[in-house]
Amino acid sequence: MVKSITIPDSVTEIGDNAFYKCTGLTSVVIPDSVTKIGGGAFSDCEKLAFITIPSSITSISSYLFSGCTKLTSVVIPDSVTEIGGGAFQCCSSLESVTIPNSVTSIEKYAFASCSSLKSVSIPKNLEYPSSAFPEDTTINLH
């Protein structure tokens, strides 16, 4: 069972559902050579606890990390401009997120059912659907 993956520098794109349901996967290292990560690429990787999103990524695809129940924190780089629907949905251990000023769009259910998410810091001018975050999450503007 694969526990850790280091994507080689020769890779520029990770396809849709590439690591879907890799239930033993705990960490992934993605190089800056990767410019696109497809929808659901790490969806339902239940033990995934550590991931670094490279600064070469501009969009966090829909359902990218949905169901990653051990993911506790995520750093969204300044290069990201949009967060797709359900991107972090059901990441029940996710405790905090800071969304950089570069983000101009957050789609529905991006952080829905993140039961441990109590605080989110977002740009003050960012509009987002009410369904993007759990109802009891404190939204801090920066």
SULDA-V89741 format. One line per field, one symbol per residue. phi: phi as a letter, one per 20 degrees, with the letter a starting at -180 (. if undefined). A space follows every 10 residues. Layout:
phi=???
This chain:
phi=.fdccdffff edbdfglgcg lefefdbcdd fffedbcfgm gcfmegefdc bdeffeedce fglgdgnefe febbdeffff dbcfgmgcgm efefdbbdef fffdbcegmg cfmefefdbc dcffefebff ffcggeeedd ec
